[in-house]
Amino acid sequence: MARLVYAVICSLDGYTVDAEGSFDWAAPDEEVHAAANHLEQQVGTALYGRRMYETLAVWQSIGGPDVSAVENEYADLWRATDKVVYSRSLAEVGTPRTRLERQFDPEVVRQLVAAADRDVSIGGPELAAQALRAGLVDDLHQFLHPVVVGGGTRALPDGIRLDLELVAERRFTGGVVYLHHRRR
């Protein structure tokens, strides 16, 4: 049975980008990147907000001998995944296996996940907030970086309560901590 998963790289104080919109502090090292790749191997369809899609679309053209093995693996995974981009402002999508939707409909997403044979991921904190508020997210994967940025875009929305069970945890050499929670 497929699950809707939200995987996020964030600061210790819970932000995906800082107040200036930068996430240079969040660049994964090889070890963290490999762990993120492992999560992506389970995903058949990815749901993205516009900004997340625009950030990740570069993976369509990354690859080859000039990049690391984990980056090549992620690029291959990204290209092999079906993508749905939710945006009212984006005129079109420029990558294969990608379709554009104008609005997030929780019931349509619920049906997509129910019909899927592989997990469905949701990326981008604003889009994930809609899915979290609708009670759609089954699993939450956080890669917490050892930095406090003091403001920016929150990884998790205010105003919701989720009762979660800790399923897995891992500490990486560079200080990143991975937490996997599942909705009870």
N, C-alpha and C positions, 0 to 999 in steps of 0.2 A: 504494500500500500504506500503510495506516494505521500510525502509530507511537504508542507510549505515551510521553508527554512529562511531565516534572516541571519546572514553572516555579516559582521561589521568589524572593521578595524577602527578603534577609537582610543582617545586619551584616557588616562586613569580617571579623570573627572567627567568622562562620558561624552566627549565631543568628537565628531568625525572630521571637522575642519575647525581651525581657530577663528577668532574674531575677524581676521583679515581674509579668510577664505582659504588659507594655506593648509595643506596636509603633508608638507615635506617631512615632518616629524614621524609620519606614519608609514614611510616606505619599508616594506617587509624585507628582512634579510633572507638569505637562502633557506634557512631552517623554517622560518615562519611561512615563506612563500610555498615551500613544499607541503606544509600542513594545510594551507589554504587550497592548494591544488587537489589534495586528497578529498576535501569537502566538495570541490567542484566536480570531481569524477562521478558523484552520485546524482548530479543535476542534469535533467533533460531539457528543461525550459527555465529561462531567467526572466523575471519581471523587473523592469528598470524605470525609474523616473528619468526625465530628460537629462538632468545634469550627470547622473551616474552613467547613463548610456554614452553621453558625449565624452566623459572621462575614459570609459573603457573601450570605446570604438577603435582606439589606436591599436588594440590587440589584433585587429583584423589584418594588419600589415606587418606586425612584429614577428620576427622569426629568422632562423638561419644561423650560420656559424658565428656571427658577431654577438649573439646574446647567449645567456647561460641556459643550461639544460632545463632548469625550473621555469624560466621565462618561455622557452620554446614549448614546454608542456602546457603551461597556462594558455598560451596563444592557441595551441591546437584544441584545447578544451573549449575555449571561448568561441572559436570558429565553429565547433561541432554542436554548440548549444543553440536551440531555438530561443529567440528573444522577442519579448513584447515590451514596447516602449510606450509609457503613458505620458502624453504631453498635449497640451492645448496650443502651444506656441510653435512646436517643431513642424516645419513644412513637410519634411519627408525624412526617412531613414536611409542611411547610405551603406548599410552592410547587409550581406546575404542572411537568410534565415531569420529575418527581423520584420516584425509588423508593428504598425503604429496604431495605438488606441487613444481616443480623445479623453476618455474618462475612466476612472477606476470603478468597477462595479463588483462589489464583494461577492455577489451570487455567481457571476460569471467566473471569478477566480476560484470560488469553492468548487464549481463544476469542473474547471480545468484541472485542479489538483486531484479530484476524485477520479477523473478519467485517465490521469497520467500513470505511466508505468515506471517512471523515475521521479525523483524529487523535483520540486519546483522551488526556485530561490526567488527572493525578493530583495532588490538592492536599491539603496538610496534611502536615507532616513525619513524623508517626507512621505514617500510611497509606503515604506514599511510602517510608518505611524498609522496610515489608513488601514492597513491589514491588521495591525495589532489592535486597533480600536474595534474592528469588526470581528475580532476573535478568530482570525484565520491562521495566525502563525503558530505552528506546532513546535518548532525548535528555534532556539536563539543561540548563535555562536558568536562570542565576542573575543577579539584579539585586543587585549588591553595593553597599550604601550605605556612605559614608565615615564610619562610626561603629564604635567598638568598645564593646560592651555588657558584656563580661566574664562572661556566663553567661545561662542561660535555656533555651529549647528549641532544640536543634541542627537545622539545616536538613538535614544529612546524618548518617546514623547511624554510630556507631562499629562496628568489627568487620567491616567489609566492604572488599573491594578491587575497584576498577573500573578497567579500562584504558580510557582515553577519548582521543578525538581532538578538538582544538579546531577547531570549524567556523566560528565567527564571534565577533567581539568588537566592542564599541562603548563609547565614553566619552561620557557625557552632560554637558551644560553644568553641572549642579548637582553633579557629582562622582561620580554613580553610574556603575558600570562593569557592562556586560552581557557575560556569557560564555555561549556556546552550545557545549556538548560533546556528542559522540555516542559511544555505546559502540562499541568496536572489535569 
